[in-house]
Amino acid sequence: MAPPSLFSKGTGTVPGLLLLAFASLALLIVLVFPSLTPSTTTTTGTCSCPTTAPISTTVEDVSWLKSQLLLNRLGDPPSTPEAWASARKGINPRTRQQQLNDLRKFKGISHYEEDEESHDHNNHTALLCPGELLVEEHHSNYGEPWAGGRDVFEFLANAAMLGPSDLVLEIGCGTLRVGLHFIRYLNTARYHCMERDELSMMAALRYEIPYNGLLSKRPLIIKGEDMNFDTHFAGVESYDLIYASAVFLHMPDTLVWVGLERLTPRLKTGKGRILVSHNIKFCSRLGSVECSRRLKGLGLEYVGKHTHDSLLFNHYEIWFEFKKP
């Protein structure tokens, strides 16, 4: 006679009760000891996890914006200064210098009467900012529009395949025309910079970071011009991206090579990238053979030349990419 099946009539009652008991016990363990249950990083459609904003502007983004211009019947912008001025209906058109003069003279529509001799402004203003920074004069310190900073960020972040947890070092961040976008995108304290110009650092720290709501991001911005990263960034882990925008072309070739020698050990092997804008005359002046030899001696490899277009004005930039294989 064949043995009875566990699911056959007359023998399924006891196993069924046992199965129910084990299921109840398992549920009790999950409810009482949730730390014993395995965790998962699988994301679902109902996950409320924070998401990262797209780095690049898409074709759909551009199409949407153009549709908004059409929807609101916004035609071509004025073509002359006079036309721009006449279009400012209900607005007091002021140049930055006029705005600064008004700020110095009238201080604003509503303001506290402070003791000017003692400079006692701290009772009401936590981070008192100079008028020159408030009218954003430093936005005109570049050879191209301030908006170009976003273009540079998009290109670099995509070229280096950056994630928010990656670590970035900028050589010569100026007033953070590019750096602001990295600080906003990266996790806290993942953006570093070495800058030599005091006025640029003042604009970055006293205006741009607080104005853009980035104080909580704690970027590390250090004053220095000696390329001595061991002193200024001691104990820092390897960088995923190191870049210099229009910086190396203003430096003596010998100092650039010293900088690369000191930067290479700090670059992450394999993934890490060094990107330099405009030209690499510090290398090309040596000739291709000698340049390649010196790069190899540092542990660097030339990857290639790239160009990227601006989103908002007729302009493109040239970048040169290096890696540590």
Contacts in CASP RR format, 6 or more apart in sequence:
PFRMAT RR
TARGET T0000
AUTHOR 0000-0000-0000
METHOD contacts of the structure
MODEL  1
MAPPSLFSKGTGTVPGLLLLAFASLALLIVLVFPSLTPSTTTTTGTCSCP
TTAPISTTVEDVSWLKSQLLLNRLGDPPSTPEAWASARKGINPRTRQQQL
NDLRKFKGISHYEEDEESHDHNNHTALLCPGELLVEEHHSNYGEPWAGGR
DVFEFLANAAMLGPSDLVLEIGCGTLRVGLHFIRYLNTARYHCMERDELS
MMAALRYEIPYNGLLSKRPLIIKGEDMNFDTHFAGVESYDLIYASAVFLH
MPDTLVWVGLERLTPRLKTGKGRILVSHNIKFCSRLGSVECSRRLKGLGL
EYVGKHTHDSLLFNHYEIWFEFKKP
4 10 0 8 1.000
4 11 0 8 1.000
5 11 0 8 1.000
6 12 0 8 1.000
6 15 0 8 1.000
29 36 0 8 1.000
30 36 0 8 1.000
30 37 0 8 1.000
43 49 0 8 1.000
52 163 0 8 1.000
52 164 0 8 1.000
52 185 0 8 1.000
53 185 0 8 1.000
55 153 0 8 1.000
55 154 0 8 1.000
55 157 0 8 1.000
55 158 0 8 1.000
55 162 0 8 1.000
55 185 0 8 1.000
56 154 0 8 1.000
56 158 0 8 1.000
57 154 0 8 1.000
57 311 0 8 1.000
69 75 0 8 1.000
78 84 0 8 1.000
78 86 0 8 1.000
78 87 0 8 1.000
85 93 0 8 1.000
94 102 0 8 1.000
96 135 0 8 1.000
96 136 0 8 1.000
96 137 0 8 1.000
96 140 0 8 1.000
99 135 0 8 1.000
100 131 0 8 1.000
100 132 0 8 1.000
100 135 0 8 1.000
100 137 0 8 1.000
102 108 0 8 1.000
103 131 0 8 1.000
103 134 0 8 1.000
103 135 0 8 1.000
104 131 0 8 1.000
112 121 0 8 1.000
112 123 0 8 1.000
112 124 0 8 1.000
114 120 0 8 1.000
114 121 0 8 1.000
114 123 0 8 1.000
114 124 0 8 1.000
121 128 0 8 1.000
122 128 0 8 1.000
127 206 0 8 1.000
127 210 0 8 1.000
129 206 0 8 1.000
129 207 0 8 1.000
129 210 0 8 1.000
130 202 0 8 1.000
130 206 0 8 1.000
132 138 0 8 1.000
133 202 0 8 1.000
133 203 0 8 1.000
133 206 0 8 1.000
133 207 0 8 1.000
134 207 0 8 1.000
136 207 0 8 1.000
138 175 0 8 1.000
138 199 0 8 1.000
138 200 0 8 1.000
138 203 0 8 1.000
138 207 0 8 1.000
139 146 0 8 1.000
139 175 0 8 1.000
139 177 0 8 1.000
140 146 0 8 1.000
141 175 0 8 1.000
141 200 0 8 1.000
142 177 0 8 1.000
144 313 0 8 1.000
144 315 0 8 1.000
145 312 0 8 1.000
145 313 0 8 1.000
146 177 0 8 1.000
147 310 0 8 1.000
147 311 0 8 1.000
147 312 0 8 1.000
147 313 0 8 1.000
148 177 0 8 1.000
148 310 0 8 1.000
148 312 0 8 1.000
148 313 0 8 1.000
148 315 0 8 1.000
149 177 0 8 1.000
149 178 0 8 1.000
149 179 0 8 1.000
149 181 0 8 1.000
150 181 0 8 1.000
150 311 0 8 1.000
151 308 0 8 1.000
151 309 0 8 1.000
151 310 0 8 1.000
151 311 0 8 1.000
151 312 0 8 1.000
151 315 0 8 1.000
151 317 0 8 1.000
152 177 0 8 1.000
152 178 0 8 1.000
152 245 0 8 1.000
152 277 0 8 1.000
152 317 0 8 1.000
153 178 0 8 1.000
153 179 0 8 1.000
153 181 0 8 1.000
153 182 0 8 1.000
153 185 0 8 1.000
154 181 0 8 1.000
154 308 0 8 1.000
154 311 0 8 1.000
155 306 0 8 1.000
155 308 0 8 1.000
155 317 0 8 1.000
155 319 0 8 1.000
156 162 0 8 1.000
156 178 0 8 1.000
156 241 0 8 1.000
156 243 0 8 1.000
156 275 0 8 1.000
156 319 0 8 1.000
157 163 0 8 1.000
157 182 0 8 1.000
157 185 0 8 1.000
159 273 0 8 1.000
159 275 0 8 1.000
159 306 0 8 1.000
159 319 0 8 1.000
159 321 0 8 1.000
160 166 0 8 1.000
160 240 0 8 1.000
160 241 0 8 1.000
160 271 0 8 1.000
160 272 0 8 1.000
160 273 0 8 1.000
160 275 0 8 1.000
161 271 0 8 1.000
162 168 0 8 1.000
162 185 0 8 1.000
162 186 0 8 1.000
162 240 0 8 1.000
162 241 0 8 1.000
163 185 0 8 1.000
163 186 0 8 1.000
163 240 0 8 1.000
164 185 0 8 1.000
164 186 0 8 1.000
164 187 0 8 1.000
164 190 0 8 1.000
165 186 0 8 1.000
165 187 0 8 1.000
165 190 0 8 1.000
166 186 0 8 1.000
166 190 0 8 1.000
166 240 0 8 1.000
166 241 0 8 1.000
167 190 0 8 1.000
167 192 0 8 1.000
167 236 0 8 1.000
167 237 0 8 1.000
167 238 0 8 1.000
167 239 0 8 1.000
167 240 0 8 1.000
167 241 0 8 1.000
168 182 0 8 1.000
168 186 0 8 1.000
168 190 0 8 1.000
168 191 0 8 1.000
168 192 0 8 1.000
168 239 0 8 1.000
168 240 0 8 1.000
168 241 0 8 1.000
168 242 0 8 1.000
168 243 0 8 1.000
169 192 0 8 1.000
169 193 0 8 1.000
169 194 0 8 1.000
169 233 0 8 1.000
169 239 0 8 1.000
169 241 0 8 1.000
169 242 0 8 1.000
169 243 0 8 1.000
169 263 0 8 1.000
169 266 0 8 1.000
170 178 0 8 1.000
170 179 0 8 1.000
170 182 0 8 1.000
170 191 0 8 1.000
170 192 0 8 1.000
170 193 0 8 1.000
170 194 0 8 1.000
170 242 0 8 1.000
170 243 0 8 1.000
170 244 0 8 1.000
170 245 0 8 1.000
171 193 0 8 1.000
171 194 0 8 1.000
171 242 0 8 1.000
171 243 0 8 1.000
171 244 0 8 1.000
171 247 0 8 1.000
171 248 0 8 1.000
172 193 0 8 1.000
172 194 0 8 1.000
172 195 0 8 1.000
172 196 0 8 1.000
172 244 0 8 1.000
172 245 0 8 1.000
172 247 0 8 1.000
173 179 0 8 1.000
173 193 0 8 1.000
173 194 0 8 1.000
173 195 0 8 1.000
173 200 0 8 1.000
173 204 0 8 1.000
173 221 0 8 1.000
174 193 0 8 1.000
174 195 0 8 1.000
174 197 0 8 1.000
174 200 0 8 1.000
174 201 0 8 1.000
174 203 0 8 1.000
174 204 0 8 1.000
175 200 0 8 1.000
175 203 0 8 1.000
175 204 0 8 1.000
175 208 0 8 1.000
176 183 0 8 1.000
176 203 0 8 1.000
176 204 0 8 1.000
176 208 0 8 1.000
176 209 0 8 1.000
178 245 0 8 1.000
179 191 0 8 1.000
179 193 0 8 1.000
179 219 0 8 1.000
180 208 0 8 1.000
180 209 0 8 1.000
180 212 0 8 1.000
180 214 0 8 1.000
182 191 0 8 1.000
183 191 0 8 1.000
183 209 0 8 1.000
183 214 0 8 1.000
183 217 0 8 1.000
183 219 0 8 1.000
184 212 0 8 1.000
184 214 0 8 1.000
184 217 0 8 1.000
186 217 0 8 1.000
188 216 0 8 1.000
188 217 0 8 1.000
188 218 0 8 1.000
189 217 0 8 1.000
189 218 0 8 1.000
189 219 0 8 1.000
189 220 0 8 1.000
191 217 0 8 1.000
191 219 0 8 1.000
191 220 0 8 1.000
192 219 0 8 1.000
192 220 0 8 1.000
192 221 0 8 1.000
192 222 0 8 1.000
192 233 0 8 1.000
192 236 0 8 1.000
192 239 0 8 1.000
193 219 0 8 1.000
193 220 0 8 1.000
193 221 0 8 1.000
193 222 0 8 1.000
194 222 0 8 1.000
194 223 0 8 1.000
194 224 0 8 1.000
194 227 0 8 1.000
194 229 0 8 1.000
194 232 0 8 1.000
194 233 0 8 1.000
195 201 0 8 1.000
195 204 0 8 1.000
195 221 0 8 1.000
195 222 0 8 1.000
195 223 0 8 1.000
195 224 0 8 1.000
196 223 0 8 1.000
196 224 0 8 1.000
196 225 0 8 1.000
198 223 0 8 1.000
201 221 0 8 1.000
201 223 0 8 1.000
204 221 0 8 1.000
205 221 0 8 1.000
208 214 0 8 1.000
209 215 0 8 1.000
209 217 0 8 1.000
209 219 0 8 1.000
220 233 0 8 1.000
222 232 0 8 1.000
222 233 0 8 1.000
224 232 0 8 1.000
227 255 0 8 1.000
227 258 0 8 1.000
227 259 0 8 1.000
227 262 0 8 1.000
228 262 0 8 1.000
229 259 0 8 1.000
229 262 0 8 1.000
229 263 0 8 1.000
229 266 0 8 1.000
230 262 0 8 1.000
233 266 0 8 1.000
236 266 0 8 1.000
238 266 0 8 1.000
238 267 0 8 1.000
238 268 0 8 1.000
238 269 0 8 1.000
238 272 0 8 1.000
239 266 0 8 1.000
239 267 0 8 1.000
239 268 0 8 1.000
239 272 0 8 1.000
240 268 0 8 1.000
240 271 0 8 1.000
240 272 0 8 1.000
240 273 0 8 1.000
241 272 0 8 1.000
241 273 0 8 1.000
241 275 0 8 1.000
242 263 0 8 1.000
242 266 0 8 1.000
242 267 0 8 1.000
242 272 0 8 1.000
242 273 0 8 1.000
242 274 0 8 1.000
242 275 0 8 1.000
243 274 0 8 1.000
243 275 0 8 1.000
243 276 0 8 1.000
243 277 0 8 1.000
244 275 0 8 1.000
244 276 0 8 1.000
244 277 0 8 1.000
245 277 0 8 1.000
246 277 0 8 1.000
246 278 0 8 1.000
247 277 0 8 1.000
248 256 0 8 1.000
248 276 0 8 1.000
248 280 0 8 1.000
248 282 0 8 1.000
249 278 0 8 1.000
249 279 0 8 1.000
249 281 0 8 1.000
251 282 0 8 1.000
253 281 0 8 1.000
253 282 0 8 1.000
253 285 0 8 1.000
256 282 0 8 1.000
257 282 0 8 1.000
257 294 0 8 1.000
260 274 0 8 1.000
260 298 0 8 1.000
260 300 0 8 1.000
261 298 0 8 1.000
263 274 0 8 1.000
264 298 0 8 1.000
264 299 0 8 1.000
264 300 0 8 1.000
264 324 0 8 1.000
267 273 0 8 1.000
267 274 0 8 1.000
267 323 0 8 1.000
267 324 0 8 1.000
268 324 0 8 1.000
269 324 0 8 1.000
269 325 0 8 1.000
270 323 0 8 1.000
270 324 0 8 1.000
270 325 0 8 1.000
272 323 0 8 1.000
272 324 0 8 1.000
273 303 0 8 1.000
273 321 0 8 1.000
273 322 0 8 1.000
273 323 0 8 1.000
274 300 0 8 1.000
274 321 0 8 1.000
274 322 0 8 1.000
274 323 0 8 1.000
275 319 0 8 1.000
275 320 0 8 1.000
275 321 0 8 1.000
275 322 0 8 1.000
276 319 0 8 1.000
276 320 0 8 1.000
276 322 0 8 1.000
277 317 0 8 1.000
277 318 0 8 1.000
277 319 0 8 1.000
277 320 0 8 1.000
278 317 0 8 1.000
278 318 0 8 1.000
279 318 0 8 1.000
279 320 0 8 1.000
280 320 0 8 1.000
283 291 0 8 1.000
283 294 0 8 1.000
283 295 0 8 1.000
284 291 0 8 1.000
286 294 0 8 1.000
291 302 0 8 1.000
292 302 0 8 1.000
295 301 0 8 1.000
295 302 0 8 1.000
295 322 0 8 1.000
299 324 0 8 1.000
299 325 0 8 1.000
300 322 0 8 1.000
300 323 0 8 1.000
300 324 0 8 1.000
301 322 0 8 1.000
301 323 0 8 1.000
301 324 0 8 1.000
301 325 0 8 1.000
302 320 0 8 1.000
302 321 0 8 1.000
302 322 0 8 1.000
303 321 0 8 1.000
303 322 0 8 1.000
303 323 0 8 1.000
304 320 0 8 1.000
304 321 0 8 1.000
305 318 0 8 1.000
305 319 0 8 1.000
305 320 0 8 1.000
305 321 0 8 1.000
306 318 0 8 1.000
306 319 0 8 1.000
306 320 0 8 1.000
306 321 0 8 1.000
307 316 0 8 1.000
307 317 0 8 1.000
307 318 0 8 1.000
307 319 0 8 1.000
308 316 0 8 1.000
308 317 0 8 1.000
308 319 0 8 1.000
309 315 0 8 1.000
309 316 0 8 1.000
310 316 0 8 1.000
310 317 0 8 1.000
END
